[in-house]
Amino acid sequence: MIGGTVMLTTVEKLGVVDAFYCVCTTITTLGYGDMSFGTKAGRTFAIFWILTGTASLAQFFFYVAELRTEHRQKELVKWVLARKLTPEDLEAADLDKTRDVVLAEFILFKLKEMGKISDEDVTPLMEEFERRDIDKNKKLTVSDISLAQQTGSYVIQEPFAGFSPRKLLSSVANSGQKRRRRRETEP
């Protein structure tokens, strides 16, 4: 914004207030048309400045929205972790309907409450688990794998070419750390 204002005051010979007004209407894409770049030097500058200025402003608004969303998410997590459990909560958390909640069910319930995962995320995983639990004891064991291979219950597929779950999890963790570091170092 400062660069555009300086350019308009020196090259286009606008007053500071008029130059700043023109800058604001231009990079916010309002463009009322009452002021414009009149010189060749001004128009050449405008070609690059409008693109970068508008993109920078959009990035600024994105960061503001991201900070607000992140703050709301942290507040939601605090609320979810601090609130008292009710019998209805335990019933909702009891995925296998055994009338007790194990650690994995509790974690899934809390992650859903925090909005970090949804039923659409969990359901295919539960179906996959049930499909692989050949002896239906609600545990995956080496015997399940052996039974599956003996009976041909499911085909053990090779992962996609170049796909590695470990690499995927590592890259997701690294990208989250990079985003946090970038936010911490920004002024």
C-alpha positions in Angstrom: 0.0 0.0 0.0 2.8 2.4 0.8 4.6 1.6 -2.5 1.4 2.4 -4.5 0.8 5.6 -2.5 4.4 6.8 -3.1 4.2 6.0 -6.8 0.9 7.8 -7.2 2.1 10.9 -5.4 5.5 11.1 -7.2 4.7 9.9 -10.8 1.0 10.7 -11.1 1.2 13.9 -9.0 -1.8 13.0 -6.8 -2.1 14.3 -3.2 -1.4 11.8 -0.4 -5.1 11.4 0.5 -6.1 10.9 -3.2 -3.2 8.5 -3.8 -4.1 6.4 -0.7 -7.8 6.4 -1.7 -6.8 5.2 -5.2 -4.6 2.5 -3.7 -7.4 1.2 -1.4 -10.0 1.1 -4.2 -7.6 -0.6 -6.5 -6.2 -3.4 -4.4 -9.6 -4.1 -2.8 -10.8 -4.5 -6.4 -13.6 -1.9 -5.9 -12.2 0.4 -8.6 -14.7 3.2 -8.8 -13.0 4.5 -11.9 -12.8 8.1 -10.6 -9.0 7.9 -10.5 -6.6 5.9 -12.6 -3.0 5.7 -13.6 -2.5 8.3 -16.4 1.2 8.1 -17.3 3.0 5.3 -19.0 5.3 4.8 -16.1 2.3 4.7 -13.7 0.5 2.1 -15.9 3.6 0.0 -16.1 4.0 0.1 -12.4 0.3 -0.6 -12.0 0.4 -3.9 -14.0 2.7 -5.5 -11.4 1.6 -3.6 -8.3 -2.1 -4.4 -8.7 -1.5 -8.1 -9.1 0.9 -8.3 -6.1 -1.1 -5.8 -4.0 -4.4 -7.6 -4.5 -2.7 -11.0 -3.8 -1.0 -9.7 -0.7 -4.3 -8.2 0.6 -6.1 -11.5 -0.1 -3.3 -13.4 1.8 -3.6 -11.0 4.7 -7.4 -11.6 4.9 -6.7 -15.4 4.7 -4.3 -15.2 7.7 -6.8 -13.2 9.7 -9.5 -15.7 9.0 -7.1 -18.6 9.8 -6.1 -17.0 13.1 -9.7 -16.6 14.1 -10.6 -20.1 13.1 -7.6 -21.5 15.0 -8.6 -19.5 18.1 -12.2 -20.8 17.9 -10.9 -24.4 17.5 -8.7 -24.0 20.6 -11.6 -22.7 22.6 -13.8 -25.6 21.4 -11.1 -28.1 22.5 -10.8 -26.5 25.9 -14.6 -26.6 26.3 -14.8 -30.3 25.1 -12.0 -31.3 27.5 -13.5 -29.4 30.5 -17.1 -30.3 30.3 -18.6 -33.1 32.4 -19.6 -36.3 30.8 -23.2 -37.4 30.9 -24.7 -40.8 30.6 -25.9 -39.8 27.1 -22.2 -39.0 26.2 -21.2 -42.5 27.3 -24.0 -44.1 25.3 -22.9 -42.0 22.2 -19.2 -43.0 22.8 -20.0 -46.7 23.1 -19.5 -47.6 19.5 -19.7 -51.4 19.9 -22.8 -51.2 22.2 -21.1 -53.1 25.1 -22.3 -50.6 27.7 -18.8 -49.6 28.6 -16.4 -47.2 26.8 -12.8 -48.2 26.2 -10.0 -45.8 25.5 -10.2 -45.9 21.7 -14.0 -45.2 21.8 -13.5 -42.3 24.3 -10.8 -40.8 22.0 -12.9 -41.1 18.9 -15.9 -39.5 20.8 -13.8 -36.6 21.9 -12.2 -36.1 18.5 -15.7 -36.0 17.0 -16.9 -33.5 19.6 -13.8 -31.3 18.8 -14.8 -31.4 15.1 -11.5 -33.0 14.1 -13.1 -36.1 12.6 -16.6 -37.1 11.6 -18.7 -40.3 11.4 -17.9 -40.3 7.7 -14.2 -40.6 8.6 -14.7 -43.3 11.2 -17.3 -45.6 9.5 -15.1 -46.9 6.6 -12.3 -47.6 9.1 -14.7 -49.6 11.4 -16.0 -51.5 8.4 -12.4 -52.3 7.3 -11.6 -53.5 10.8 -14.7 -55.7 10.9 -13.9 -57.2 7.5 -10.4 -58.0 8.7 -11.5 -59.4 12.1 -12.0 -62.9 10.7 -12.7 -64.6 14.1 -15.0 -61.8 15.1 -13.4 -61.3 18.6 -13.2 -57.5 18.1 -9.4 -57.7 18.0 -7.0 -57.9 15.0 -4.4 -60.6 15.6 -1.9 -62.7 13.7 -4.5 -65.5 13.7 -6.9 -63.2 11.7 -4.3 -62.7 9.1 -3.5 -66.4 8.9 -7.2 -67.3 8.8 -7.8 -64.8 6.0 -4.9 -66.2 4.0 -6.1 -69.7 4.4 -9.7 -69.0 3.6 -9.1 -66.4 1.0 -11.4 -64.0 2.9 -9.5 -61.0 1.7 -6.7 -60.3 -0.7 -3.7 -58.7 0.8 -3.0 -55.9 -1.7 0.3 -54.3 -2.3 0.2 -50.5 -1.6 -0.1 -48.1 -4.4 3.2 -47.5 -6.3 5.3 -45.2 -4.2 2.7 -45.0 -1.4 4.0 -45.3 2.1 1.7 -44.8 5.1 4.7 -43.9 7.2 5.8 -41.2 4.6 2.2 -39.9 4.4 2.0 -39.5 8.2 5.4 -38.0 8.4 4.6 -35.4 5.7 1.3 -34.5 7.4 3.1 -34.0 10.7 5.9 -32.0 9.1 3.4 -29.7 7.2 1.6 -29.0 10.5 4.9 -28.2 12.2 5.9 -25.8 9.4 2.6 -24.0 9.5 3.0 -23.5 13.3 6.6 -22.3 13.0 5.6 -19.9 10.2 2.8 -18.4 12.4 5.1 -18.1 15.4 7.7 -16.2 13.4 5.3 -13.9 11.6 5.1 -10.4 13.1 
